[in-house]
Amino acid sequence: MDLIQKIRNKMKKERLMFVYRGVITKDNSVPLLMLLEKEMEHSEFGFVGRKRLFMFVLESLQNVSRHSNDTEHAGMSLVIYSKLNGGYTVTTGNVISSSNIPDLKKRLDEINHLGTGEIRSVYRQMLSNAEFSQKGGAGLGLIEMAKKTGNKLDYDFVKLDGENSYFILSKSVNAEGVGMHYSVREKPFTGKAVSRLEKLMAEENIYLIWSGHLTPEVGKEVLSFTEAQLNENDIESNQRRRVFSILVEIIENVAKYSPGAEPEEKFGMPIAVIRLKDKTYHLTTGNLVQNSEVKNLKEKLDTVNSYDKAGLKELYRKSLSDETSYGDSTGNMGLIDMARKSGSSLLYNFSKVNDQYSYYTLTVKVEEQNA
């Protein structure tokens, strides 16, 4: 559970909402966009602000997909959403050849010195030039991003080895979708924190982190994105189905015990973490629960963990029958189903926050069927 606490601390300190590490594809780009849209539904962003941000995110994802160094390093690509006071930050990271840095830096600096009107003029000139390739020509993709939000692009390069570097591109926008950037009195943008996050996720085999209110709409998009990833990974179909089904249950479990958005803001945001190590998925959620719920919930978890495979099957049948007759009489159905489908014990922890709340983490491991 130390890892989850480390992730929670990092997400809170850096105001991170969503992080994905892995290959960017056409199939997973749409769920990545929809996830941000659903989170923004209850924000102060209007239609114009959303449109500008979505177009910027779309171009950013395409930029990562086009310019990742090669298939060997494509899995190191990063997409990060951060929530600010009155706005959002979108950050991407991908590996490039260090030999490309001088030219790329020159393009970015030139774009950052253009005014809003100049950006549009240069963009039109580029579009009329037939020599630009699908890879964005001499900065076409980058100037497209700057055009969407009318302001500068923050960037950094972090050296990885003698040949490769990590290219980090970031943009903060306000509620109107207009770019915000570091003032001259602030420290210049640095990608060190992003690079450290990528290394942490690599070391711990994490490919997705969500930290925020898990509304039904957001939960649906987390599931949609995960489904796209499951279909792309080299995982047998039975395991994919079980992972998806268990993720549905574990997210519903978070919603069931949520004390509401206000306490979560003050004392601990819900979190969802997906790890894939040696073809075993580790699905983890964390959320606040009322202290009055802890004893009963522990008893349910311990009861479920005390049964073997045959016992869980019988317990599930009995619980299903009881709930059909009397409603939610046992309250164990979701937990039983998770243990039954995963074939492993439910790992849990309760950490007391104050006299009213504790933070409850639950991890379910899903191995290959023949493992």
C-alpha positions in Angstrom: 0.0 0.0 0.0 3.0 2.3 0.2 3.0 2.7 -3.6 -0.6 3.9 -3.6 0.2 6.5 -0.9 3.2 7.6 -2.9 0.9 8.0 -6.0 -1.8 9.8 -4.0 0.8 12.3 -2.6 2.2 13.0 -6.1 -1.2 13.4 -7.7 -2.2 15.8 -4.9 1.0 17.8 -4.8 1.2 18.3 -8.6 -2.6 18.6 -9.0 -2.7 15.7 -11.4 -6.0 14.2 -12.5 -5.2 11.6 -15.1 -2.0 9.9 -16.3 -1.6 7.3 -19.0 1.7 5.7 -20.0 1.8 3.7 -23.1 1.4 3.6 -26.9 -0.9 6.3 -28.3 -3.2 4.9 -31.1 -6.2 6.0 -33.0 -8.4 3.7 -31.0 -7.4 4.9 -27.5 -7.2 8.6 -28.5 -11.0 8.9 -28.6 -11.5 7.6 -25.1 -8.7 9.8 -23.9 -10.6 12.8 -25.2 -14.0 11.7 -23.9 -12.5 11.2 -20.4 -11.5 14.8 -20.3 -14.9 15.9 -21.7 -16.9 14.1 -19.0 -14.7 15.5 -16.2 -15.2 19.0 -17.6 -19.0 18.7 -17.7 -19.3 20.1 -14.2 -16.6 22.7 -14.6 -16.8 26.4 -15.5 -15.7 25.6 -19.1 -18.1 26.8 -21.8 -18.5 25.4 -25.3 -15.8 27.5 -26.8 -13.3 26.7 -24.1 -14.0 23.0 -24.4 -13.7 23.1 -28.1 -10.3 24.8 -28.0 -9.0 22.5 -25.4 -10.2 19.4 -27.2 -8.7 20.4 -30.5 -5.4 21.1 -28.7 -5.5 17.7 -27.0 -6.3 15.9 -30.2 -3.4 17.6 -32.0 -1.1 16.8 -29.0 -2.1 13.1 -29.2 -1.5 13.0 -32.9 1.9 14.8 -32.4 3.0 12.0 -30.0 1.8 9.3 -32.3 3.6 10.8 -35.3 6.8 11.7 -33.6 7.5 8.9 -31.2 11.1 7.7 -31.8 10.2 4.1 -32.7 8.1 1.2 -31.6 10.8 0.3 -29.0 10.1 3.5 -27.1 6.5 4.2 -28.1 5.4 2.5 -24.8 7.1 5.3 -22.9 4.7 8.0 -24.2 2.8 9.9 -21.5 -0.5 11.8 -21.4 -1.3 13.9 -18.4 -4.3 16.0 -17.4 -4.0 18.4 -14.5 -6.7 20.5 -12.9 -5.9 24.1 -12.0 -7.8 26.9 -10.4 -9.9 28.1 -13.4 -8.3 25.8 -16.0 -6.6 22.7 -17.1 -3.1 21.6 -18.1 -2.4 19.0 -20.8 1.1 17.5 -20.9 2.5 14.9 -23.2 5.9 13.1 -23.2 7.6 10.9 -25.8 11.0 9.7 -26.8 12.8 11.4 -29.6 16.3 11.2 -31.1 18.5 13.8 -29.4 19.8 14.8 -32.8 16.4 16.3 -33.5 16.4 18.6 -30.5 18.2 21.7 -32.0 15.7 21.9 -34.9 12.7 21.2 -32.7 13.8 23.7 -30.1 14.3 26.3 -32.9 10.7 25.7 -34.2 9.2 26.0 -30.7 11.0 29.2 -29.9 10.0 30.7 -33.2 6.4 29.8 -32.6 6.5 31.2 -29.0 7.7 34.5 -30.3 4.8 35.0 -32.7 1.8 37.0 -31.8 -1.7 35.6 -32.2 -2.2 37.2 -35.6 1.2 36.1 -36.8 0.5 32.5 -35.8 -2.6 32.5 -38.0 -0.7 34.0 -40.9 2.2 31.6 -40.7 -0.2 28.7 -40.3 -2.1 29.7 -43.6 1.3 30.0 -45.4 2.2 26.5 -44.2 -1.1 25.0 -45.4 -0.5 26.5 -48.8 2.9 24.9 -49.1 2.6 21.5 -50.7 6.0 20.3 -49.5 4.8 19.7 -45.9 4.6 16.0 -45.2 2.2 14.1 -43.1 4.6 14.4 -40.2 3.7 18.0 -39.8 6.4 19.6 -42.0 8.5 22.3 -40.4 6.4 22.6 -37.3 2.9 22.5 -38.8 1.6 20.3 -36.0 3.2 22.5 -33.4 1.9 25.8 -34.8 -1.6 24.2 -35.1 -1.5 23.6 -31.3 -0.4 27.2 -30.7 -3.2 28.5 -33.0 -5.9 26.6 -31.1 -5.2 28.4 -27.8 -3.5 31.6 -28.9 -0.5 31.4 -26.6 2.9 29.9 -26.0 3.9 26.2 -25.7 5.9 25.1 -22.6 8.4 22.4 -23.4 11.5 20.7 -22.1 14.0 17.9 -23.1 15.3 15.4 -20.6 18.2 13.3 -21.7 17.7 9.5 -21.4 21.0 8.2 -22.9 23.5 9.0 -25.5 21.0 8.8 -28.4 17.6 9.6 -27.0 15.8 12.3 -25.0 12.3 12.7 -23.5 10.4 15.5 -25.2 7.8 17.1 -22.9 5.2 19.5 -24.2 2.7 21.2 -21.9 -0.1 23.7 -22.2 -2.3 25.4 -19.6 -5.6 27.0 -20.6 -8.2 29.0 -18.7 -12.0 28.6 -18.8 -12.2 30.3 -22.2 -9.7 27.8 -23.6 -7.0 30.6 -23.9 -3.5 29.7 -23.0 -1.8 30.5 -19.8 1.9 30.4 -19.3 4.7 31.1 -16.9 5.3 34.8 -16.2 8.8 36.2 -16.2 8.8 36.2 -12.4 8.0 32.5 -12.1 10.5 29.7 -12.5 10.6 28.6 -16.2 8.8 25.4 -17.2 10.7 22.2 -16.4 9.9 18.6 -17.4 11.7 17.0 -14.5 8.6 16.1 -12.5 7.0 14.6 -15.7 10.2 12.5 -16.3 10.2 11.3 -12.7 6.5 10.3 -13.0 7.2 8.3 -16.2 10.1 6.5 -14.4 7.8 5.7 -11.4 5.2 4.3 -13.7 7.8 2.3 -15.6 9.3 0.8 -12.5 5.9 -0.1 -11.0 4.4 -1.3 -14.4 1.6 1.3 -14.1 -0.2 2.4 -17.3 -3.2 4.3 -15.9 -3.9 6.5 -12.9 -7.1 8.5 -12.3 -7.4 10.8 -9.3 -10.7 12.6 -9.0 -14.4 12.3 -8.4 -15.5 9.0 -10.0 -18.9 10.1 -11.3 -20.9 7.5 -13.4 -19.9 9.4 -16.5 -16.2 9.5 -15.7 -16.3 5.9 -14.6 -17.8 4.9 -17.9 -15.0 6.6 -19.8 -12.3 5.1 -17.6 -13.9 1.7 -18.6 -14.1 2.7 -22.2 -10.4 3.6 -22.3 -9.4 0.4 -20.5 -11.5 -1.7 -22.9 -9.6 -0.1 -25.8 -6.3 -0.9 -24.1 -7.3 -4.5 -23.3 -8.1 -5.1 -26.9 -4.7 -3.8 -28.0 -2.6 -5.7 -25.5 -1.4 -9.2 -26.1 -3.7 -10.7 -23.4 -5.9 -13.8 -23.8 -9.6 -13.0 -24.3 -10.8 -14.7 -21.1 -8.5 -12.6 -19.0 -9.6 -9.4 -20.9 -13.2 -10.1 -20.1 -12.5 -10.8 -16.4 -10.4 -7.7 -16.1 -13.1 -5.5 -17.6 -15.9 -7.1 -15.5 -13.9 -6.7 -12.3 -13.0 -3.1 -13.1 -16.8 -2.4 -13.4 -17.3 -3.9 -10.0 -14.4 -2.2 -8.3 -15.4 1.3 -9.7 -19.0 0.7 -8.5 -17.6 -0.2 -5.1 -15.9 3.3 -4.9 -19.2 5.0 -5.8 -21.1 2.9 -3.3 -19.1 4.2 -0.3 -18.4 7.8 -1.5 -19.2 10.4 1.1 -19.6 13.0 -1.5 -17.4 15.5 -3.5 -16.8 18.0 -0.7 -15.3 15.5 1.9 -13.2 14.0 -1.0 -11.8 17.4 -1.8 -10.8 18.0 1.8 -9.7 14.6 3.0 -8.8 12.3 0.0 -9.7 12.0 -3.6 -10.7 8.7 -5.1 -8.0 7.0 -7.1 -7.9 4.2 -9.7 -4.6 2.6 -10.7 -4.1 -0.1 -13.3 -0.8 -2.1 -13.4 0.2 -4.9 -15.8 3.1 -7.0 -14.6 4.1 -10.3 -16.2 0.6 -10.6 -17.7 -1.1 -10.1 -14.3 -3.3 -7.1 -13.9 -3.4 -5.3 -10.6 -6.5 -3.2 -10.3 -6.5 -0.8 -7.4 -9.0 1.8 -6.2 -8.9 4.1 -3.1 -11.6 6.2 -1.6 -12.9 7.7 1.6 -15.3 5.8 3.7 -17.2 6.7 6.9 -15.4 5.2 10.0 -18.8 3.8 10.9 -18.6 1.6 7.7 -15.1 0.2 8.3 -15.9 -2.6 10.7 -18.8 -4.0 8.6 -16.7 -3.7 5.4 -13.7 -5.5 6.9 -16.0 -8.3 8.0 -17.4 -8.6 4.4 -13.9 -8.6 2.9 -12.6 -11.2 5.4 -15.6 -13.4 4.8 -15.1 -13.3 1.1 -11.4 -14.1 1.5 -12.1 -17.1 3.7 -13.7 -19.1 0.8 -12.0 -21.2 -1.8 -13.2 -21.2 -5.5 -16.0 -23.7 -4.9 -17.1 -21.9 -1.8 -17.2 -18.6 -3.6 -19.3 -20.1 -6.3 -21.8 -21.3 -3.8 -21.7 -18.1 -1.8 -22.4 -16.1 -5.0 -25.3 -18.3 -5.9 -26.8 -17.9 -2.4 -26.2 -14.2 -2.3 -27.7 -13.8 -5.7 -30.8 -15.7 -4.6 -31.1 -13.6 -1.4 -30.7 -10.3 -3.3 -33.3 -11.4 -5.8 -35.8 -12.1 -3.0 -35.0 -9.3 -0.6 -33.0 -6.6 -2.4 -29.5 -5.9 -1.3 -29.6 -8.1 1.8 -26.0 -9.2 1.9 -24.1 -6.3 0.4 -21.4 -8.8 -0.6 -22.3 -9.4 -4.3 -19.7 -7.1 -5.8 -16.9 -8.3 -3.5 -17.8 -12.0 -4.1 -17.9 -11.4 -7.8 -14.5 -9.8 -7.8 -12.9 -12.6 -5.8 -14.7 -15.3 -7.9 -13.6 -13.9 -11.3 -10.1 -13.0 -10.2 -9.4 -16.3 -8.5 -7.4 -14.4 -5.8 -7.9 -12.8 -2.4 -9.0 -9.2 -2.2 -6.1 -7.1 -0.8 -7.3 -4.2 1.3 -6.2 -1.5 3.7 -7.9 1.1 5.9 -6.0 4.2 7.0 -7.7 6.5 9.4 -7.9 10.1 8.2 -9.8 11.7 11.1 -12.6 10.9 13.5 -15.1 10.7 10.7 -13.3 9.2 7.7 -10.8 6.5 6.7 -9.1 5.9 3.4 -10.0 2.5 1.9 -7.8 0.9 -0.7 -8.7 -2.3 -2.5 -6.5 -4.3 -5.0 -7.7 -7.2 -7.1 -5.1 -9.3 -9.1 -6.2 -10.9 -12.3 -3.9 -13.6 -13.7 -4.1 -15.6 -16.8 -6.6 -18.5 -16.5 -3.8 -21.1 -16.9 -1.4 -19.3 -14.5 
